Each structure stands twice: as C-alpha cells, then as structure tokens.
C-alpha cells in the first residue's frame, strides 16, 4: 500500500510574509475645513488609526473595509471598489506577539455617522482636516496616502 505524503497548503504564506488587512479611508467635505478624514483610536494603544480588519470569508476587500468602518466608527457611506494604496505596520496580538501586516486602503465617502455602533465604548472617533489627520497617524505610508488623497480631492483630481 502506497503511503500518502502530507499535503502542503498552497495558501499558507511563508512566516516572513505580511498578513493582509483591509481598511477604509473615511472622508467627507467639511463646510469650513475642506477634506476631512475620520480617525479612530485603537483599542489597545489608543493610537489614531483608520478602521481596518482581517479578511472575511466570502466578502470582497472593499466590503470588509466598509464593515470595519461601521463596526469601529459607526460610519456609513459609499466605499470605492478600487484600492487607493497600501501601507505596512506591525500589529501586536494578544499575548504580546507581533505580526507584520500589509493594509489595502479603500476610500469611503461618508454619508453619516451613527449614534450607536458595536465598538463605540472602546474607541474615540474624530474628524480631522486631512493634513492634520496625516500628522496624527504613526505609519509613514499611511500619512502619505492621506496627504495625496486629500490633495487630489482638494484640487479636483478626484471626484468629491
């Protein structure tokens, strides 16, 4: 009888490959401030971040990003299907382990922010003018994405 060799999963990434997350870049046009970005605090470190999360089985990346925006910040609106860009960061997991992540970012034009949402008691949200929002985030690649996006909307290079 022939022994079967153990099957290796092709989907398993090497240990050094970053894990993928999907994020919304929530934005609106403020009456006096122009392009504004909504940031939320992270649950553990209280850093300013954009809503993001892990892939969800059967859901497209932009849909996952919209779900995360609703859960983490109570945001509803129109999310773009095409990613704006991506950024890398190191995520601290429970127990102290760290994992490298690559986050794909999808712009979301916010129509409203609900009064109640699942993580409301765990996070603070705030609308910043885009240049200020860029200065609040720790990740240099995300900072550049926010600045480029805000500038493009301001200059009419992206539809507002």
C-alpha positions in Angstrom: 0.0 0.0 0.0 1.3 3.4 -1.0 1.6 6.0 1.8 0.2 9.3 1.1 2.5 12.2 1.6 1.2 15.1 3.8 -0.3 17.8 1.6 1.0 21.3 2.0 -1.4 24.1 1.7 -0.5 26.5 -1.1 -2.4 29.3 0.6 -0.1 29.3 3.7 2.3 32.2 3.4 5.9 32.0 4.5 6.4 33.1 8.1 8.0 36.4 7.0 5.2 37.4 4.5 3.0 40.1 5.9 -0.6 39.3 6.7 -3.3 41.2 4.7 -5.9 43.5 6.3 -8.4 45.8 4.6 -9.1 49.4 5.7 -11.5 52.2 4.9 -10.2 55.8 4.5 -13.3 57.6 5.7 -13.7 61.1 4.3 -16.1 64.0 3.8 -16.1 67.6 2.9 -16.3 69.9 5.9 -18.0 73.3 5.4 -15.1 75.3 6.7 -12.2 72.8 6.7 -12.5 71.1 3.3 -11.5 67.4 3.1 -11.8 65.7 6.5 -10.7 62.2 7.5 -12.3 60.3 10.3 -9.7 58.6 12.6 -10.5 56.3 15.5 -8.3 55.2 18.4 -7.0 51.7 18.5 -8.4 49.6 21.4 -5.1 48.8 23.0 -2.6 51.6 22.4 -5.1 54.4 21.7 -3.2 55.5 18.7 -5.1 57.2 15.9 -5.8 54.7 13.1 -8.2 54.2 10.2 -10.8 51.4 10.5 -9.3 48.1 9.4 -9.7 44.4 9.9 -8.9 40.9 8.7 -10.3 39.3 5.5 -13.7 37.8 5.9 -14.6 34.6 4.0 -16.8 35.2 1.1 -16.5 39.0 1.3 -14.7 41.3 -1.2 -11.9 43.5 0.3 -13.8 46.8 -0.1 -16.9 45.3 1.6 -14.7 44.2 4.5 -13.4 47.7 4.7 -16.9 49.2 4.8 -17.9 46.7 7.5 -14.9 47.6 9.7 -15.8 51.3 9.3 -19.3 50.6 10.5 -18.2 48.4 13.4 -15.2 50.6 14.6 -16.5 54.1 13.9 -20.3 53.9 13.1 -19.6 55.1 9.6 -21.9 54.6 6.6 -21.3 55.7 3.0 -20.0 54.8 -0.4 -16.9 52.8 -0.5 -14.8 52.6 -3.6 -14.1 49.1 -5.1 -10.6 50.0 -6.2 -7.9 50.4 -3.5 -6.2 53.7 -3.1 -3.0 52.1 -2.0 -1.5 50.2 0.9 0.7 50.6 4.0 2.6 48.3 6.3 2.6 48.2 10.0 3.4 45.8 12.9 0.3 44.6 14.8 0.6 43.5 18.4 -1.5 40.4 19.1 -2.9 39.3 22.4 -0.1 37.8 24.4 2.5 40.2 23.1 3.4 38.5 19.8 3.8 40.8 16.8 2.9 40.2 13.1 3.7 42.3 10.1 0.6 43.4 8.2 0.0 45.0 4.8 -3.2 47.0 4.7 -5.1 47.7 1.5 -6.9 51.0 1.8 -10.3 51.9 0.1 -11.6 55.4 0.1 -15.1 55.7 1.7 -17.2 58.9 1.2 -19.1 59.0 4.5 -22.8 59.9 4.4 -23.4 59.6 8.1 -22.1 58.5 11.4 -24.5 56.5 13.5 -25.1 57.5 17.2 -24.5 53.8 18.3 -22.2 51.2 16.9 -20.6 48.0 18.1 -17.2 49.4 19.3 -18.4 52.8 20.4 -17.4 52.3 24.0 -14.0 51.0 23.1 -12.8 53.8 20.7 -12.9 57.5 20.2 -13.5 58.9 16.8 -12.7 62.4 15.5 -12.9 64.2 12.1 -9.6 65.9 11.3 -8.8 68.2 8.3 -6.8 65.8 6.1 -3.4 67.4 6.7 -3.9 67.2 10.4 -5.1 63.6 10.2 -1.9 62.7 8.3 0.1 64.1 11.2 -1.9 62.0 13.7 -1.1 58.6 12.3 2.2 56.8 13.0 2.7 54.9 9.7 4.6 57.0 7.1 3.0 55.2 4.2 -0.5 55.9 5.5 0.5 59.5 6.2 1.5 59.9 2.5 -1.7 58.2 1.3 -3.9 60.6 3.3 -1.9 63.6 2.1 -2.1 62.6 -1.5 -5.8 61.7 -1.3 -6.7 65.0 0.4 -4.7 67.0 -2.0 -6.2 65.2 -5.1 -9.8 65.8 -3.8 -9.0 69.5 -3.0 -7.5 70.1 -6.5 -10.5 68.4 -8.2 -8.3 65.5 -9.4 -10.7 63.1 -7.6 -14.4 63.4 -7.7 -15.7 64.8 -4.4 
